Amino acid sequence: MAFLLLGLALLAMKAAEFGPVATWSWFIVLAPFGLAVLWWGFADSTGLTQRRAIDKMEKRKVERRQRDMEALGLTITQRPASGARKKRPAEAPPPPPPDAGR
């Protein structure tokens, strides 16, 4: 998105012949659009876009559940994650039996 905004700003400055951008080559002015296309291709091919969309949906789902539970008047308790349960402290081994042969 930043590349696109930069490209639009440079394009407007070049069209208005404003500042030093007026003397720059069109290749330099249009380069941010090419970089934006490359970035979007990279983000889509690596799954970055999909992961962000899934994270956003999960966040909405959690917020919706909390809001609905509060509207029903139910309390929300946070349970530890399945792998994060507390373990009981290890008990000391029993004392050795007294010597019966003495």
LONUSE-988897 format. One line per field, with one value per residue: x, y, z of N, C-alpha, C in turn. Coordinates in nm, 2 decimals, padded with zeros to 4 digits, always signed. Example, Ala and Ser with C-alpha at 12.3 -4.5 7.8 and 13.67 -1.06 7.14 Angstrom:
# residues 2
npx = c(+01.32_+01.28)
npy = c(-00.57_-00.22)
npz = c(+00.78_+00.71)
capx = c(+01.23_+01.37)
capy = c(-00.45_-00.11)
capz = c(+00.78_+00.71)
cpx = c(+01.32_+01.29)
cpy = c(-00.33_+00.00)
cpz = c(+00.78_+00.79)
This chain:
# residues 102
npx = c(+00.08_+00.20_+00.38_+00.20_+00.08_+00.30_+00.37_+00.14_+00.16_+00.41_+00.34_+00.14_+00.29_+00.47_+00.30_+00.19_+00.42_+00.58_+00.82_+01.14_+01.07_+00.96_+01.16_+01.25_+01.29_+01.04_+01.04_+01.15_+00.95_+00.73_+00.82_+00.75_+00.49_+00.55_+00.70_+00.50_+00.34_+00.51_+00.55_+00.28_+00.25_+00.45_+00.35_+00.11_+00.20_+00.35_+00.16_+00.11_-00.09_-00.32_-00.28_-00.30_-00.57_-00.70_-00.61_-00.74_-01.01_-01.03_-00.98_-01.20_-01.40_-01.34_-01.39_-01.66_-01.77_-01.71_-01.86_-02.12_-02.14_-02.13_-02.36_-02.55_-02.52_-02.34_-02.04_-01.71_-01.45_-01.11_-00.95_-00.66_-00.44_-00.44_-00.19_-00.07_-00.13_-00.11_+00.13_+00.12_+00.31_+00.60_+00.58_+00.75_+00.97_+00.87_+00.98_+01.27_+01.21_+01.23_+01.52_+01.45_+01.59_+01.75)
npy = c(-00.12_+00.12_+00.16_+00.21_+00.44_+00.61_+00.61_+00.73_+00.98_+01.07_+01.06_+01.26_+01.48_+01.48_+01.52_+01.77_+01.92_+01.98_+02.08_+01.90_+01.66_+01.70_+01.71_+01.45_+01.12_+00.93_+00.67_+00.65_+00.78_+00.61_+00.37_+00.29_+00.18_-00.06_-00.18_-00.22_-00.41_-00.62_-00.67_-00.74_-00.97_-01.13_-01.14_-01.27_-01.52_-01.63_-01.67_-01.48_-01.28_-01.44_-01.54_-01.31_-01.24_-01.46_-01.44_-01.19_-01.27_-01.45_-01.29_-01.13_-01.32_-01.41_-01.17_-01.13_-01.36_-01.30_-01.06_-01.15_-01.34_-01.17_-01.02_-01.21_-01.24_-01.41_-01.52_-01.49_-01.71_-01.76_-02.03_-02.23_-02.30_-02.61_-02.74_-02.60_-02.66_-02.66_-02.85_-03.09_-03.06_-03.27_-03.55_-03.64_-03.92_-04.23_-04.30_-04.52_-04.86_-04.97_-05.15_-05.48_-05.70_-05.67)
npz = c(+00.00_+00.07_-00.14_-00.35_-00.26_-00.26_-00.53_-00.64_-00.53_-00.64_-00.91_-00.93_-00.86_-01.07_-01.29_-01.23_-01.25_-01.02_-00.79_-00.76_-00.88_-01.12_-01.31_-01.31_-01.45_-01.63_-01.57_-01.31_-01.17_-01.21_-01.10_-00.83_-00.87_-01.01_-00.81_-00.62_-00.75_-00.75_-00.48_-00.40_-00.54_-00.42_-00.16_-00.19_-00.30_-00.09_+00.10_+00.29_+00.28_+00.31_+00.56_+00.72_+00.67_+00.79_+01.06_+01.12_+01.10_+01.30_+01.53_+01.52_+01.57_+01.83_+01.97_+01.91_+02.04_+02.31_+02.34_+02.30_+02.50_+02.73_+02.68_+02.73_+03.00_+03.10_+03.26_+03.16_+03.16_+03.15_+03.02_+03.06_+02.79_+02.62_+02.63_+02.84_+03.10_+03.45_+03.63_+03.89_+04.18_+04.22_+04.43_+04.73_+04.74_+04.91_+05.24_+05.30_+05.39_+05.74_+05.86_+05.89_+05.96_+06.18)
capx = c(+00.00_+00.29_+00.43_+00.10_+00.06_+00.42_+00.35_+00.04_+00.22_+00.51_+00.27_+00.07_+00.39_+00.52_+00.19_+00.18_+00.55_+00.60_+00.95_+01.24_+01.01_+00.92_+01.27_+01.28_+01.25_+00.91_+01.07_+01.16_+00.82_+00.64_+00.88_+00.67_+00.38_+00.61_+00.73_+00.37_+00.29_+00.61_+00.51_+00.16_+00.28_+00.53_+00.27_+00.01_+00.26_+00.39_+00.05_+00.10_-00.22_-00.42_-00.26_-00.35_-00.71_-00.74_-00.59_-00.84_-01.14_-01.02_-00.99_-01.34_-01.47_-01.32_-01.46_-01.80_-01.81_-01.71_-01.97_-02.24_-02.15_-02.16_-02.50_-02.63_-02.50_-02.25_-01.91_-01.61_-01.33_-01.00_-00.89_-00.53_-00.43_-00.43_-00.05_-00.02_-00.18_-00.01_+00.15_+00.13_+00.45_+00.63_+00.58_+00.88_+00.95_+00.85_+01.11_+01.30_+01.16_+01.34_+01.58_+01.38_+01.67_+01.84)
capy = c(+00.00_+00.23_+00.18_+00.26_+00.59_+00.69_+00.62_+00.83_+01.12_+01.11_+01.08_+01.39_+01.58_+01.49_+01.58_+01.92_+01.97_+02.04_+02.04_+01.83_+01.54_+01.75_+01.68_+01.31_+01.03_+00.87_+00.53_+00.66_+00.82_+00.49_+00.26_+00.24_+00.09_-00.19_-00.24_-00.26_-00.53_-00.73_-00.69_-00.81_-01.11_-01.20_-01.16_-01.37_-01.65_-01.69_-01.69_-01.37_-01.22_-01.53_-01.55_-01.19_-01.25_-01.56_-01.37_-01.09_-01.33_-01.52_-01.19_-01.09_-01.43_-01.40_-01.05_-01.16_-01.45_-01.22_-00.97_-01.23_-01.40_-01.06_-00.99_-01.32_-01.23_-01.52_-01.48_-01.56_-01.75_-01.79_-02.16_-02.24_-02.37_-02.75_-02.77_-02.51_-02.69_-02.67_-02.98_-03.10_-03.08_-03.41_-03.59_-03.70_-04.07_-04.28_-04.33_-04.66_-04.94_-04.99_-05.28_-05.58_-05.81_-05.64)
capz = c(+00.00_+00.08_-00.27_-00.43_-00.22_-00.30_-00.67_-00.67_-00.50_-00.74_-01.04_-00.92_-00.86_-01.21_-01.38_-01.19_-01.26_-00.89_-00.73_-00.83_-00.95_-01.26_-01.39_-01.30_-01.56_-01.60_-01.51_-01.17_-01.11_-01.22_-01.03_-00.71_-00.91_-01.03_-00.68_-00.55_-00.81_-00.71_-00.34_-00.39_-00.59_-00.32_-00.04_-00.23_-00.32_+00.03_+00.19_+00.39_+00.27_+00.36_+00.71_+00.78_+00.67_+00.89_+01.19_+01.14_+01.12_+01.44_+01.62_+01.52_+01.63_+01.97_+02.02_+01.90_+02.14_+02.43_+02.34_+02.31_+02.64_+02.82_+02.66_+02.79_+03.14_+03.15_+03.29_+03.07_+03.24_+03.06_+03.05_+03.01_+02.67_+02.65_+02.67_+02.94_+03.23_+03.56_+03.68_+04.03_+04.22_+04.24_+04.57_+04.77_+04.74_+05.04_+05.31_+05.29_+05.51_+05.84_+05.85_+05.97_+06.00_+06.29)
cpx = c(+00.09_+00.35_+00.33_+00.08_+00.18_+00.41_+00.25_+00.09_+00.32_+00.44_+00.20_+00.17_+00.45_+00.42_+00.18_+00.31_+00.59_+00.74_+01.04_+01.18_+00.98_+01.04_+01.31_+01.23_+01.12_+00.93_+01.09_+01.03_+00.72_+00.69_+00.80_+00.55_+00.43_+00.64_+00.61_+00.32_+00.38_+00.57_+00.39_+00.17_+00.35_+00.43_+00.16_+00.08_+00.31_+00.28_+00.03_-00.03_-00.33_-00.41_-00.32_-00.50_-00.76_-00.72_-00.70_-00.98_-01.14_-01.04_-01.14_-01.43_-01.46_-01.40_-01.61_-01.85_-01.81_-01.83_-02.10_-02.26_-02.18_-02.30_-02.59_-02.61_-02.41_-02.11_-01.81_-01.49_-01.23_-00.95_-00.75_-00.53_-00.40_-00.29_+00.01_-00.08_-00.07_+00.00_+00.16_+00.27_+00.48_+00.64_+00.71_+00.86_+00.93_+00.98_+01.14_+01.25_+01.27_+01.39_+01.51_+01.47_+01.76_+01.78)
cpy = c(+00.13_+00.26_+00.25_+00.41_+00.67_+00.71_+00.73_+00.97_+01.16_+01.14_+01.22_+01.50_+01.60_+01.56_+01.73_+01.99_+02.05_+01.99_+01.97_+01.71_+01.58_+01.71_+01.53_+01.23_+00.97_+00.73_+00.54_+00.70_+00.70_+00.37_+00.21_+00.16_-00.05_-00.26_-00.29_-00.39_-00.65_-00.77_-00.77_-00.95_-01.19_-01.23_-01.27_-01.51_-01.71_-01.71_-01.58_-01.31_-01.31_-01.54_-01.43_-01.19_-01.35_-01.50_-01.27_-01.16_-01.40_-01.41_-01.14_-01.20_-01.43_-01.28_-01.07_-01.25_-01.38_-01.13_-01.04_-01.29_-01.29_-01.02_-01.09_-01.32_-01.35_-01.47_-01.56_-01.59_-01.80_-01.93_-02.16_-02.32_-02.52_-02.79_-02.69_-02.54_-02.70_-02.81_-02.98_-03.12_-03.23_-03.44_-03.66_-03.85_-04.12_-04.31_-04.48_-04.74_-04.96_-05.13_-05.38_-05.69_-05.78_-05.69)
cpz = c(+00.00_-00.06_-00.36_-00.39_-00.27_-00.46_-00.71_-00.64_-00.60_-00.88_-01.04_-00.92_-01.00_-01.30_-01.35_-01.21_-01.14_-00.84_-00.82_-00.91_-01.09_-01.35_-01.39_-01.42_-01.52_-01.54_-01.36_-01.10_-01.11_-01.15_-00.91_-00.75_-00.94_-00.90_-00.60_-00.61_-00.76_-00.56_-00.32_-00.44_-00.49_-00.20_-00.07_-00.24_-00.19_+00.13_+00.30_+00.39_+00.33_+00.51_+00.78_+00.78_+00.77_+01.03_+01.22_+01.17_+01.26_+01.55_+01.63_+01.59_+01.78_+02.03_+02.01_+02.01_+02.28_+02.45_+02.36_+02.45_+02.74_+02.80_+02.72_+02.94_+03.19_+03.17_+03.20_+03.16_+03.14_+03.11_+03.00_+02.88_+02.71_+02.69_+02.79_+03.08_+03.33_+03.61_+03.83_+04.07_+04.25_+04.39_+04.60_+04.77_+04.89_+05.11_+05.30_+05.41_+05.61_+05.82_+05.94_+06.02_+06.12_+06.42)
